[in-house]
Amino acid sequence: MLLPGSDGHGCAVPDAASDVSCGGDSFARLSAAAPALACAIGNDPRILDEAADRALPAAANSGEHLQAWYDICRRGRHRIAARLLLGELNAAEAARACSDLVDAALSDIMRVCAADFVATHGRVRKGRHAVVAIGRLGARELTSNSDLDLLLLYDYHGHAAMSDGPQSLPASQYYVRLAQRLIAALSANFGEGPLFAVDFRLRPWGRKGPIATRIASLRDYFAAEAWTFEAMALTRARVVAASPGFDAEAETALRAAIVAVGERANVRADAAAMRRMVQREKASRRVFDIKCVAGGLMDIDFVVHALALEHVAAFDGVPMHDMSIAIRTLAAIGALSRADAAVLGSAHGLYQTVIQHLRIVLPAPHNARAMPDAFAALLARASGCADIGELERRLRAAQRAVRQVFERVLGKPQRACGEREAA
């Protein structure tokens, strides 16, 4: 699939969102299970027409370019959702398709923002930048409505560099302003809400730090000040757009930051303490609150990311951000027992299936009684269950098993007041 570049050249967009077929019976099933999605398709049949996103004219300016991406992302996300609900994609394929679509949009929008910025402010001598995805985008587990957790890293030559354009800026201010330009572009609203919800809070020093981070600052912060959970978050970091040749430098800096924290921190104790803190704030009893419930996705994340932080060397040449690969790698070196790895891998697959479907129809956590009957039946089938009751039982069993792994690896978190594990 090709989308227009501001220079008139097409930019490649993944085809996984394409080729959905939606005849009368399929549309009826979508209408019963996901009425809002069916309504969107009814109002814009181009959602199901892959050619509508292949033959767009070249954008004349950055505003039109953003409008083109807004339309393609809106249609693409709906198309992926329809394919998932109709069984044409499984949950992992849908997550990768969403992530690939966003990767393509991010890379091209960053390119256009940088080009516009250069026209006004010029270039910084030997200046380079990289957009880094963290969170669900970094892990390529994006759902149809996930926020984008991002970092902007940069570097340049010297200490007091200025850009060379008509409106010259000090280098540090230059990249902060470029990050702000990117955020504004990604948050653009052309009538149906923002293009993306963007979150830069995982940068060094959080809200107190600059929105863009120089490589040297990243190195210093993680060597002396970063909390363990910040390094755990970086285990899912992935460069999605960069100046030529800067992607490798950024990845090296990110890996060094992880190593620095792993060498000075009591990783398991810190991870258990952070989980207790989150549990106190976001305790949940709902079996379908897949992320926060005891034994849910967050527990898997904490176990795998903490162990990855302890065993960084095992991931030389291995994509640490991929959860399935990370679990297998940790099992291969004995950091996880084979039995515990099997529990985490199986639960992760089940949770991804459930959460990918839920986020399309029920953006907030719900229990089975709140689901439309048609959607509950569809979700059960997609999860390999006869009905929603069997799925609930499978989820409870998985959540108990994951929590037991968590306790074996990281210790038993103190239960929050009023919170109980799935039973």
N, C-alpha and C positions, 0 to 999 in steps of 0.2 A: 504494500500500500504506500502511495507517495503523497506527501503533503507539501505545500508550497514553502519555499524559503524566501526570505525577503530579498535575496539576490536573484530570485527567479529559478533557482535550482530546486528540484524536489528533494525532500528528506524522507528517509525510509521510516515507516511505521509498521509494527508487527502485524501480521495477518491473522493472529489467533482470535481477534475480535470479529472476524469476517465470516461470511458464508452461513449465517444462521438461517434456517428455513422455518417458516412460521405459517403453515397452512391453517385451515379453519379449526381443526381439532387441536393443534398446538396452541393457537391463539386462545381458544376456549379454556385450555388448561392454565395458561398464563393468567387469564382474566380471573379465574377462580382462586388461584394461589397467590397472585401478586397483582392486584387490581391497579395499583398506582403505576407499575411498570407497563402493564397492558395499555393503560390510558396514554402513557407517554408514547408508546409505539403507534397507537391509533392516531395520535395527533401529529406524529412525524414519521411516516412510513420509511423515510430515508435511514432511520435507525437500522433497518434490516437490509439496506442496500449498500453493500460494500463499495460499489462504484461511486456513490455519492461522496465518499471520502478519498477517492483516488484521483478525481478529475477536477479538483478545485483550481481556479486560476491563481497565478502568482500574485501574492499580496503586494499592494502598492506601497504600503507603509506599515509601521510597527503596530498601529491600532488594528488595521485589517488583519495583520498576521496573528495577533492575539485572538481576534474574533474567529479566525479559521481554526485555531487550536481549541478555543472554547467549544465550538460546534463539534469538532471531531472527538474531543474527550467526552463530551456529554453523550454523543451517539455511541461512541465506543464502549463506554461503561455500561450503558443500557444493553448494548448488543452482547457483551460478555455476560451480563446478568441473565439475559434471556437464554443464552446457550447453556449456562449452568443449570437453570431451572428446568430446561427441556432435556437435560441429560447429555447434551452434545459436548460438554466439557466437565471434567471432574473438578473438585475444589482446588487441587494444586495447580491444574492447568489454568483455571480462572484467575487464581492469585498471580501467577506468572504473567498472564495476558494483561491484567490490570497494571502490574508493575512495569512491564515492557512498554505499554502505552504511555505511562507517566514518565518513564525514562526518556522516551523519544521527545515528549513535549518539553520536559525540563531542559534537555540538551539544546534543543533548537531555540527555545525562549531565552535561555542564557546567552546563546550566540547573538541573538538579535539585540538583547539588552546591552551586551558588551559593545556591539558595533555602534549603537546609538550613543552610548556613553563616550566612546572614543571620539566620535564626531564633535562632541561638546568639550570634553575635558582632556583629550589627547591620550597618550600612553605613559605609563610609568616605566622607567628604564629597567629592562629585564623583568618586568612585572608578569606574574602568572597567577592564575586562580583555578580553584577546583570546587565544584558543588558536590558535597558528600551526602548521601542518603543514609539515615540511621533508621531505627524502628522497623515498622512493618515494610516500608519501602526498601530499606537496606536489606532486609531478609527476603525480599521478593514474596511477601505474604500479604500484599495489599488487598483490602476488601473494597467494595464499591464506594464506600464513604469514609475511608481512612484519612486521617491527617497525614501531612508530609513532614516528617522530622528531618531537618536539614542542617548542614554546616556549610559555611563558605570559608575555605582556607585560601591563603594567598602568600606570596613572597615577592621580593624585588631586590635589586642591588643597592647596597648602601644603607644609611641610617636616616638621612634627611632628604629623601628623594621627593621630587615634585613631578606631576604629570606635565606633558609638554603641549597641551591644547590651549585654545583661546581662553578657556576658563580653568586655569591651572589649579590643582588641588594637591595638598600634601598626600603622600602615598597612603598613609593609614586612613585618612579621611576619604580618599578616592575609593578604597575597597569597601568601606562602610557604606558610602553612598551607592556604590554598585550593588551591594547586597540589598539595600532598601529599594533600589530600582527593580531588582529581581522579585522581591516580595510583593511589591505593588503589581507587577505583571502577573504573577501567579495567583494573586487574590482578585484579579479583575472580574467584574460582574457585568455580564451582558444580558441580564434579564431573569436568570434562574438561580441566583446565588453565585458565590465566588467560584472561579475556576477550580481552585484547590484551597483547602484550609492548611495553612503553613505554620510550622512551629520551629523556631530557632532556639528554644530555651536550653537545649542540651549543649550549647557552646560553653567554652571555659568561662568560669565565674557567673554563668547563668545570666539573669536579667541585668546584673551589675556590669557585665563585660561587654565589649564592643560586639556588634552584630556580625562582624567579619574577624577572622582570627589569623594572625600571621603564624607561619610554621614555627618560628622560634618561640612565640608565646605559648603555642600548644605544647611544645616540648617542655618548657619551663613549668607550666601549670601542672602537667601530669607527673612530672618528676617530683614535685614538692607538695602540691595542694589538692589535687583531684581526689574525690571520694571514690571508693571502690566501685560503686554502682555506675559512675560515669565511665570508667574503663570497661565495665561489663556492657554498657550500651555501645561502646565502640567495637565490640566483637561483631556487631551487625553492620558496621560501617562499610559503605561501598561507594566508590567514586563514579558518578553518573555523567559528569561533564567537566572538562578541564581544558586549559590552554595546552597547545601541543607539547607533549613530553612531560607535562606536570602531573599527570595522573600517577605515574610510578613514584614520583617524589612525595606526593600526598599520601599514597598508600604506605610508603616506608615510614613517614612521620606518624601515621595513625597506628601502625604496628609497634613502633617504638614507644608511643604513649601507653599502649596496653601493657607492654613489657615492664615499663617503669613502675606502674602501679602494682603489677603482680609481684615485683621484687620487694616492695616495701610494705605491702598490706597483709593483714590477716584475712585473706579473701573469704574463707567460708564463714568466719564469725561476722564479718562485715555484711555479707550477703544475707545471712539469717537475720541480723538486726534490721536491715533495710526491709526485708519481707515482713517482719513484725510491725514496722512502722506503717507500711502500706496496708497491712491487714487491719490495723486499728482504724485507718481512715476509710477503707473501702471494703470492709467485711461484707460478705454476701452469703445468703443461704440458697440462692436460686441456682438450681442445677444447670439452667441455660445461661447463666451469667458466666460464659465460658472463660473469660479473661480473669476475673477476680475471685471466683469461688475457690475455696481451699482445694488444692489438687488440680486446679485449672491451668490455663496457658501460662499464667504468671509464674506458677511453681516450676513448670518445665523450663521456662526462660531462665529463672534464677539458678537452677541446678546446672544447666548446660553452659550458661555464660560464665558462672563462677568457675567451673572446671576448665573451660577454655582459657580463662584468665590464668589459671594455675599451670596450664600445659600449652602455652603459646607455641613452643618449639614444635609440637606435634602438627601444627597447622602450616608449616612452611610449604608453600605451593598448594595448600588446601583451602577452599573457600570457607572461612570461618562463619560467614554470615548465613550460610545455608543450614537450617536446623537439622535436616535429615543427615547431611554429610557430617555435621558436627557431632551428632550422637554416635554415628558409626565410628568416627575417628577416636572419640573418647573411649568407646568400647574396645577398639583395636589395641590401644595402649594400656588398657586395664584401669583407666580412671573411672569407668563405669563397668559394673558387672554386665555380662551378657543379658542376664535376666532383667536388670534395671533398664538397660538400653532398650530391650524389647518393650517394656512397659511404657517408657517415654515415647518411643517411636510410634507405637500403636495408638496411644492416647493423642499424640500430636496430630496424627492423620485424622482421627475421629473429630477432634476439636476443630480442625481446619474445615472439614466438611460442614459441620454445624454452623460455625461462625460465618463462613462465606455465604451460606443461604440466609441466615438470620439477618445479616446486615442489609440485604436487599429488601426484605419485607418488614422487618421489625428492628429498626436501628438501635433501640434501647433494649437491654436485657428483659426478657419476658419468660414466664413459665408456660407450660404446654397449654394451660387453659385459656391463655390470651391469644393463641394462634388461630387463624382461620383454619377450619377443618381441612380444606384442600391443601393448604400449605403444610400443615402438620403431617398429612399423609405423604406428601412429596418429600419432605425432610426425612421422614422415617425411611422411605425407600432409598433415598440417596445415601443414607447411612448404613444400609444393609439390614434394616430392621423391618419387622412385620407391621408395626404400628408405633405410634408416638410413646406409648407406655413402655414398650421394649427399649426404645431409644433412651428414655429417662433412666431405665435400669442400667443400661450399658454406660451411660454417662456417670452415674453414681459410682459404679464399680471402678471405672477408669479414674475418677477423681480420688477415691480412696487409695487406689494403687499408686497414683502419682504422689499423693501426700506422703505415703510410706517411703517412697524413694527419696523425696525431699528430706524427710526426717533422718533417714540413714546417711545421706550425704552431707547435709548442712546443719542438722540438728532440728529439734522440735520447736517451731515458733510458738510463742505465747499466744494463746487464742484471744482474739479481741472480745470485749464484752458484748454479749448478745449474738456472737457468731458461733456457728457450729459447722462441722464438716458435713458434706453430703452424706446422707445415711439412707 
